[in-house]
Amino acid sequence: MKKIILALVLSLVASVSFATETKQVCHPAKDRSGKEIKNKDGSTKQNCKTIKVHRKVDGTQVPTTPPKK
């Protein structure tokens, strides 16, 4: 019985961990005066962050009721 419960818990954890997708977003780095920071080779320095991407679920519209008099 304990093995069955353990298998169910592990399968649930595995399905939740694979559900999230990540994406890396990069923006040019700027100094205090607002100018872009350059690397030694002349390219602009990038600030990159990894964010989670959520799926949007399409739903049905809520029916509007006519205003009451």
C-alpha positions as CSV (number, residue, x, y, z in Angstrom):
1,M,0.0,0.0,0.0
2,K,2.8,2.4,0.8
3,K,4.4,1.7,-2.5
4,I,1.2,2.6,-4.4
5,I,0.9,5.9,-2.5
6,L,4.5,6.7,-3.1
7,A,4.2,6.1,-6.8
8,L,1.1,8.3,-7.0
9,V,2.9,11.1,-5.1
10,L,6.0,10.9,-7.4
11,S,3.9,10.9,-10.5
12,L,2.0,14.0,-9.3
13,V,5.3,15.8,-8.5
14,A,6.8,14.9,-11.9
15,S,3.8,16.2,-13.8
16,V,3.8,19.5,-12.0
17,S,7.5,20.1,-12.5
18,F,7.3,19.6,-16.3
19,A,4.3,21.8,-16.7
20,T,6.1,25.1,-16.4
21,E,8.0,26.5,-19.4
22,T,10.7,29.1,-19.0
23,K,12.0,31.7,-21.4
24,Q,15.1,33.9,-21.2
25,V,14.5,37.7,-21.7
26,C,17.4,40.1,-22.3
27,H,17.5,43.9,-22.2
28,P,20.4,46.2,-22.8
29,A,22.1,47.4,-19.6
30,K,22.1,51.1,-19.0
31,D,24.0,53.3,-16.6
32,R,22.6,56.0,-14.3
33,S,22.5,58.6,-17.1
34,G,20.5,56.3,-19.4
35,K,23.3,55.4,-21.8
36,E,23.9,51.8,-22.9
37,I,26.9,50.1,-21.4
38,K,29.4,48.8,-23.9
39,N,31.6,45.7,-23.6
40,K,35.3,45.7,-24.5
41,D,34.5,44.4,-28.0
42,G,32.0,47.2,-28.6
43,S,28.8,45.2,-28.2
44,T,26.1,46.3,-25.8
45,K,26.0,44.6,-22.4
46,Q,22.8,42.5,-21.8
47,N,20.8,42.0,-18.5
48,C,19.1,38.6,-18.9
49,K,16.4,37.0,-16.7
50,T,14.7,33.7,-16.9
51,I,10.9,34.0,-16.5
52,K,8.1,31.5,-16.5
53,V,5.7,31.4,-19.4
54,H,2.0,30.7,-18.6
55,R,-0.4,29.4,-21.1
56,K,-3.6,31.4,-21.6
57,V,-6.8,29.4,-21.6
58,D,-9.6,30.4,-23.9
59,G,-12.9,30.6,-22.2
60,T,-16.4,31.4,-23.2
61,Q,-17.7,35.0,-22.9
62,V,-20.1,35.9,-20.0
63,P,-23.5,36.7,-21.4
64,T,-24.5,40.2,-20.8
65,T,-27.9,40.8,-19.3
66,P,-30.0,43.8,-20.5
67,P,-30.2,46.6,-17.9
68,K,-33.2,46.5,-15.7
69,K,-35.7,49.4,-15.9
